[in-house]
Amino acid sequence: MSIGFFTFYSQDAGVGQGYYSAVDPSGTAGLVTMSVDSLTGPARLVITRYDGLPPFELTVQGGLEYGVSIDRIQTIGILNLSSATVTGSFSISIPE
């Protein structure tokens, strides 16, 4: 069994937005997916991690989707790298 969160996003040019913050200070493990709608983007997925681990950062181009299973998640955010509004979807699935 897992707990999931799914949302659509729309961010103006240059805007960064946080979408998840762990309740447990040591972070959590989960499957994170992000898509960027075609004709928009690119956007950067940024996952900060506990215990000095380097953040996970990935630029996703328009029309693509990316998923990563990662542990010790503290926060997750999306940064619009384009000069126009970017849209897409974001989800996280956390095992119980």
Buried (B, 14 or more C-beta within 10 A) or exposed (E): EEEEEEEEBEBEEEBEEEBBEBEEEEBBEBBBBBBBBEEBBBBBBBBBBBEEBEEBEEBBBBEBEBEEEBEBBBBBBBBBBBEEEBBBBBBBBBEE
